[in-house]
Amino acid sequence: MNDRGSQLDAARAVKQKARTVFARFAPVSGVGITRQGDSYAVQVNLESEPADREELPDRIDGVPVVVRVVGQVRKQIS
């Protein structure tokens, strides 16, 4: 497997762990995978700004983490 493939697999593997870790800091709206340069990172979307961003991990099991505060995600009624 190529390096990019293994990076993508690593990001996929830590998604659930990222949800658990970041839930201690703020409500989590969602967790996904994003590109970061030539690599992949886990993106954690939070409902609100955490009390102290300095405490947030920037990596989980070696995978970079991108944090965004997006607010509460709601289902649209059509």
N, C-alpha and C positions, 0 to 999 in steps of 0.2 A: 504494500500500500504506500502511496506517496505521502510526503510530509503533510500536505494540505488535507488529505483524507484522514490522517491520524489526528490532526488538530481539530477537524470537524467532529470526529468520533469522541475526542476528549471533551469538547464543549457539550455535546449531547449528553455525555455521561454525568456531567455535574449540574445539569439544569435543576433537578429535584433538590439536590443538596443546596444550591443557591437559594431556592425558594425558602427552605427551612432556615438557613443562616440569616437571610435578610429580613425574615418575618420578625426577628427579635428587635429590629430597629424601627420598622414602620410597616403598615399593611402593604402587601405585595399585590399589584394589579396583574402582573404577568411576568413570565420569564421566557426568553427566546434566545436565539443565536444571531449574532451580527458579525459583519466583516470588520476587521480592524487592520488596516493596511493589507498585507498579504496573508494575514492569518484570520482566525476566528476568535470571537469572545462571546461570553454569555452576557446578555443584556437583561438587567433586572429593572422592571418598571414599578415604581413605588407610588402609592396614593398620596403620600404627604412627605414633606421634607423631614428627614431624621433629625433627632436632637443634636447629634454630633457626627458630621460626615467624616471626621478624622478616624472614627472607630470602624468605619465600613471597610471590609476587606477589598483589596484591588485585584486579588487572585483567589481562586478556589482550586485546590489540587493542581496548581500550575497554570490554570486557564485564566486569562484576563477577564475582568468583570467591568462592564459599563453600567452605570446607574443613571436612571432618568426618573424625574418626578413628573408623572403624567396625570395625576389626579385619579379619581374613581372612574372605572370603566363601567359603563351601563349599556344595557341592550337598547338599541333603537327600536322604537315602535313605529311601524310603517302605516 
